[in-house]
Amino acid sequence: MDEIRPHQVYTTKEARSFLRISERTMKRWLKRGIIRANKIGSRYRIMGAELLALVSPEVEHKVEGAYKRLKKKIQEKISLW
């Protein structure tokens, strides 16, 4: 698998391979709605467009901002100890 195709349907295993995340992380992201997927029977199927949106620079920028805000909050809490 070289590239993610927007109109292709992927299994969770294939999506994990692209994103380089663990099975546990995939389950957590699906449960929290970070990755939108369709459940067919007992299995999830994920559209390529959803994976592309997740790895886009815009999302990365938002995550970086959220990470910095969280880090600052944690540092403030620790400094009060």
N, C-alpha and C positions, 0 to 999 in steps of 0.2 A: 504494500500500500504506500504509494508515493504522495498522493495528494487527496484532499477531501473534496468530494464533488457535492455541490449544494443540493442536488435533487436525488442523490443516492441515499438509500436507507441503510443504516449501520446497526449492528448488534452492540450490546454494551461492551463486549470483549474488544471489538474493533475500535470503538470509541475510546476505550481505555488505552489501547495501543497508540492511537494518535495523540492523546492528551498526556500520555505517560503518567497515569495515576493508578492507584491500587483499586482492587475490587471494592474494598471498604469505602474509599473516597467516592467512587462512582455511586454506590448505594446512597451515601449521605447526600451527595449533590442531587440525585434524583428525588430523594425524599424532601429536601429543602426547596426544590424547584429551581435550582441553579441551572440544571440542564432539563429542558422540556423534552419529554418522550411520550410515545404512545405505547400502551401496554397491550400486547396481543397474547391472549391466553395468560400465561404466567411470565412471559418474557417482555422486555422493553425493546423498542426500536426507536432509533434516534435519527432524525434527518441531518444530512450533511450541513445544511444551512445553519442549524442550531450549533453544531460544532464550530463552524467558521465564525459565528457571532461570538462564541465564547473565547476564541483565541485572537479576536481582532484587536488592534492597537487601542481602540476606544475603551474596550472592556479592561484591557491591561492598565490603562491610565486610571480608570475608576477604581480598580482594585488597589493600585498603588496609593491613591489618595485615602482610601478606607484604611489601608494598612498603616499609613503614617498617623492618621487620627487615632487609631486604636493603640498604637505604640506610645503616643504622647499621653493618652489617658492612663495607660498602665504605668508609665514612668512617674506620672503625678501621684498615683495611688501608692506606689512603692516608696516614693520620697516621704510620704506621710508616716510610714512605719517607723 
